[in-house]
Each structure stands twice: as C-alpha cells, then as structure tokens.
C-alpha cells in the first residue's frame, strides 16, 4: 500500500522571467519562466521548454483563495490546471502573482485571465522586472513516501523531495548542493529548497529534479542534509 500524503508547503527558487505580450488582457502583466531547472539543463545539450507562467496581481492571494478560484477556472476553461500562489522578490520588495504550470496553449491566456477576473482577481498594470528574480511558490504537494524522509511527486514527473530538520540560509543550502556536485557521486540534478507543513510544524525541504530520478540519487543527496 502506498504511503501517499497531501501537504501544503512552498518552494523557493530563482527564475529567469521574460514578459508575454500577446494574447493577454490589456493593461496587465504576464511573464514566463524561460529557463526552468537551470542547473540541470544548463549542463545538457538541450534546453527545457518553459512550463510556468506568472499572472501578476495587485495583491497577494492566499493559497486557499487560489484553490477556490481553480474550481471556477476548470469550468470556464474546461481543463484541469496546476495553480499556485506566488510572489516575486526584487531588491527586498515582494510582488504577488498567480502561477500556472503546464499551460501550453498561450493563445488562451487572455481567456484564463478573464475567468479569474470574473471571480474578483485584480491584475497588476505595472511590474518591472529584468532577468533573474527570487520566487516563492505556495502550493499543495501530492507525494508518496518511498523511504523515511524521502518522497516522490505524484503530480509532476522527475521530481523527488528530501525533508530535514535544520533550517538553512540560501547560502548554506547552496554550499551543501555544491559539495554534492563537486564530489561527482550523484547523478546530474537540479535542487531548490522549500518548506512543508507537517503535523503542525514547518519542515525543511529539498526538491530534486532529474530525468534520471530514482531512490539512489535521492539517497546520495540526502547524505549532506542530516
């Protein structure tokens, strides 16, 4: 029997955002993450396709609000969406957004925005960004625990997770990931940090992405997060 769990949490990462200017509502700002999993595909001869768009809003919408909007969206668009709450941080200032993943038909973005606007979502008319930014995404995780503190994603392919107890700064996290990559013991991967809300406590999280994801790779990375 699978040990499946559904938990709220967040992912922190850097994204290279570029504006989308076609098929959007007038006087709104939409961007896409143009270089996902940069540490992974940056070492391969091919590049990942953009798979996340950000609808920039005038205020921050909590995850509960976003999930309630998604029900109306699915009726409006007749499609199931991977939706999350997010904010972009630039020069220590936070800018809210709604993140939509795997929304491949960009000609339908205006309709997507219209469906949300009918539910009361207000979109930002101005959002200045340039290149790489810090992003925090608040979402629901659908996971299977395959080993103690080791999980695989049941919604998205090639993703695994490791939980640990020690809070880390972004610099400390990067030092650990760099040490793993420098010893060449683990296969090629991309990793970012995050948090899960488990049993009323915040638990530190490492999200691992690799097209060759398996338990051996996750165990290899886990060794430095004790």
C-alpha positions as CSV (number, residue, x, y, z in Angstrom):
1,X,0.0,0.0,0.0
2,X,1.4,3.4,-1.0
3,X,2.1,5.9,1.7
4,X,0.6,9.0,0.0
5,X,0.3,12.4,1.6
6,X,-1.2,15.7,0.6
7,X,0.5,18.7,2.3
8,X,0.7,22.5,1.9
9,X,4.1,24.0,1.5
10,X,6.3,26.2,-0.6
11,X,9.3,26.2,-2.9
12,X,12.0,28.9,-3.1
13,X,14.0,29.3,-6.2
14,X,15.4,31.7,-8.8
15,X,13.7,32.1,-12.1
16,X,14.6,34.0,-15.3
17,X,11.4,35.8,-16.1
18,X,10.5,37.2,-19.5
19,X,7.3,39.1,-20.4
20,X,4.5,37.6,-22.5
21,X,2.9,40.3,-24.6
22,X,0.5,38.5,-26.9
23,X,-3.0,37.2,-26.1
24,X,-3.2,38.8,-22.7
25,X,-5.7,41.3,-21.2
26,X,-4.9,44.9,-22.0
27,X,-3.1,46.7,-19.2
28,X,-1.9,43.6,-17.4
29,X,1.5,41.9,-17.0
30,X,2.2,38.2,-17.6
31,X,5.6,36.6,-17.6
32,X,7.0,33.1,-18.0
33,X,10.0,31.3,-16.5
34,X,12.2,30.9,-19.6
35,X,14.9,28.7,-18.1
36,X,13.5,26.1,-15.7
37,X,15.8,23.7,-13.8
38,X,18.7,25.8,-15.0
39,X,21.3,23.8,-13.0
40,X,20.2,20.6,-14.7
41,X,19.6,21.6,-18.3
42,X,22.5,24.1,-18.3
43,X,24.8,21.0,-18.4
44,X,22.9,19.3,-21.2
45,X,23.0,19.9,-24.9
46,X,19.3,20.7,-25.0
47,X,17.1,23.2,-23.1
48,X,13.9,22.7,-21.1
49,X,10.7,24.1,-22.5
50,X,9.1,27.0,-20.4
51,X,6.5,25.4,-18.2
52,X,5.3,28.2,-15.8
53,X,3.5,31.4,-16.4
54,X,3.0,34.1,-13.8
55,X,-0.1,36.3,-13.8
56,X,1.0,39.4,-11.8
57,X,-1.7,40.7,-9.4
58,X,-2.4,43.9,-7.4
59,X,-2.4,42.0,-4.1
60,X,-1.3,38.7,-2.7
61,X,-3.9,35.9,-2.8
62,X,-3.6,33.1,-0.3
63,X,-3.4,29.5,-1.5
64,X,-6.9,28.8,-0.2
65,X,-8.2,31.6,-2.3
66,X,-6.3,30.4,-5.4
67,X,-7.6,26.8,-5.0
68,X,-11.2,28.0,-4.7
69,X,-10.7,30.0,-7.9
70,X,-9.3,26.9,-9.7
71,X,-12.7,25.2,-9.4
72,X,-14.3,28.0,-11.4
73,X,-11.4,28.1,-13.8
74,X,-11.8,24.4,-14.7
75,X,-15.5,25.0,-15.5
76,X,-14.7,28.1,-17.5
77,X,-11.7,26.6,-19.5
78,X,-12.9,23.0,-19.4
79,X,-9.4,22.0,-18.3
80,X,-7.6,21.0,-15.1
81,X,-4.9,23.5,-14.1
82,X,-1.8,23.3,-11.9
83,X,-2.3,26.5,-10.0
84,X,-0.4,28.1,-7.0
85,X,0.0,31.3,-5.1
86,X,3.4,33.1,-5.6
87,X,5.4,36.2,-5.0
88,X,8.5,37.6,-6.7
89,X,11.1,39.3,-4.7
90,X,13.2,42.1,-6.2
91,X,15.5,44.2,-4.1
92,X,13.8,43.0,-0.9
93,X,10.4,44.1,-2.3
94,X,7.6,41.5,-2.8
95,X,5.3,41.4,-5.9
96,X,2.3,39.0,-5.8
97,X,1.4,36.6,-8.6
98,X,-0.6,33.6,-9.5
99,X,1.5,30.8,-11.0
100,X,0.0,28.5,-13.6
101,X,2.0,25.4,-14.7
102,X,1.9,23.3,-17.9
103,X,-0.4,25.8,-19.5
104,X,0.7,25.1,-23.1
105,X,-1.9,27.0,-25.1
106,X,-0.7,30.6,-24.7
107,X,-3.4,31.8,-27.0
108,X,-5.8,31.1,-24.2
109,X,-4.0,33.3,-21.6
110,X,-6.5,36.2,-22.1
111,X,-9.4,33.8,-21.5
112,X,-7.6,32.4,-18.4
113,X,-7.3,36.0,-17.0
114,X,-10.9,36.8,-17.9
115,X,-12.1,33.7,-16.0
116,X,-10.1,34.8,-12.9
117,X,-11.2,38.4,-13.2
118,X,-14.9,37.3,-13.1
119,X,-14.1,35.8,-9.7
120,X,-12.7,39.1,-8.5
121,X,-8.9,38.7,-9.2
122,X,-7.3,42.0,-9.9
123,X,-4.3,42.1,-12.2
124,X,-1.3,44.4,-11.9
125,X,-0.8,47.0,-14.7
126,X,2.8,47.6,-13.9
127,X,5.5,45.2,-12.8
128,X,9.1,46.0,-13.6
129,X,11.5,43.0,-13.8
130,X,14.7,42.2,-15.5
131,X,16.1,38.7,-15.8
132,X,16.7,36.5,-12.8
133,X,14.5,37.0,-9.7
134,X,13.7,35.2,-6.5
135,X,10.4,33.4,-6.5
136,X,8.4,31.7,-3.7
137,X,5.6,29.4,-4.7
138,X,3.0,28.3,-2.2
139,X,1.3,25.0,-3.3
140,X,-0.2,21.7,-2.4
141,X,2.2,18.7,-2.7
142,X,0.9,15.3,-3.6
143,X,3.6,12.9,-2.5
144,X,4.5,9.3,-1.9
145,X,6.9,8.4,0.8
146,X,9.3,5.8,-0.6
147,X,11.7,5.9,2.3
148,X,11.9,7.7,5.6
149,X,12.1,11.5,4.8
150,X,12.3,10.7,1.0
151,X,9.4,11.3,-1.3
152,X,8.5,11.3,-5.0
153,X,5.9,13.7,-6.6
154,X,2.7,12.1,-7.7
155,X,1.7,15.0,-9.9
156,X,4.9,16.1,-11.7
157,X,7.4,13.8,-13.3
158,X,11.1,13.7,-12.5
159,X,10.7,15.3,-9.0
160,X,11.7,14.0,-5.7
161,X,11.9,15.5,-2.2
162,X,14.0,15.1,0.9
163,X,13.0,16.6,4.3
164,X,15.4,17.5,7.0
165,X,15.3,19.4,10.4
166,X,18.0,22.0,10.2
167,X,16.9,25.4,8.8
168,X,19.4,26.7,6.2
169,X,20.0,30.1,4.7
170,X,20.2,30.2,0.9
171,X,24.0,30.4,1.1
172,X,24.2,27.4,3.4
173,X,21.9,25.5,1.1
174,X,23.9,26.3,-2.0
175,X,27.1,25.2,-0.2
176,X,25.7,21.8,0.5
177,X,24.4,21.3,-3.0
178,X,27.8,22.4,-4.4
179,X,29.6,20.0,-2.2
180,X,27.4,17.1,-3.6
181,X,28.0,18.1,-7.2
182,X,31.7,18.6,-6.7
183,X,32.3,15.0,-5.4
184,X,30.6,13.6,-8.5
185,X,29.0,10.8,-6.5
186,X,25.5,11.8,-7.5
187,X,23.9,11.9,-11.0
188,X,23.1,15.2,-12.7
189,X,20.3,17.1,-10.9
190,X,18.8,20.5,-10.1
191,X,17.8,21.3,-6.5
192,X,16.0,24.1,-4.7
193,X,14.9,24.5,-1.1
194,X,11.4,24.8,0.4
195,X,9.2,24.0,3.4
196,X,6.4,21.6,4.2
197,X,3.7,22.0,6.9
198,X,3.6,18.6,8.6
199,X,1.7,17.8,11.7
200,X,1.5,21.5,12.6
201,X,5.3,22.0,12.2
202,X,7.4,23.6,9.4
203,X,9.8,21.0,8.0
204,X,12.7,21.9,5.7
205,X,12.5,20.5,2.2
206,X,14.9,19.9,-0.7
207,X,13.2,19.5,-4.1
208,X,15.3,17.5,-6.6
209,X,14.7,17.4,-10.3
210,X,16.3,14.9,-12.7
211,X,15.1,13.0,-15.7
212,X,17.0,10.1,-14.2
213,X,15.4,10.5,-10.8
214,X,15.5,7.4,-8.6
215,X,15.9,6.4,-4.9
216,X,19.7,6.0,-5.3
217,X,20.0,9.7,-6.4
218,X,17.8,11.0,-3.6
219,X,19.8,8.9,-1.0
220,X,23.0,10.3,-2.5
221,X,21.8,13.9,-2.0
222,X,20.2,13.1,1.4
223,X,23.6,12.4,3.0
224,X,24.5,16.1,3.2
225,X,21.1,17.0,4.7
226,X,21.2,15.4,8.1
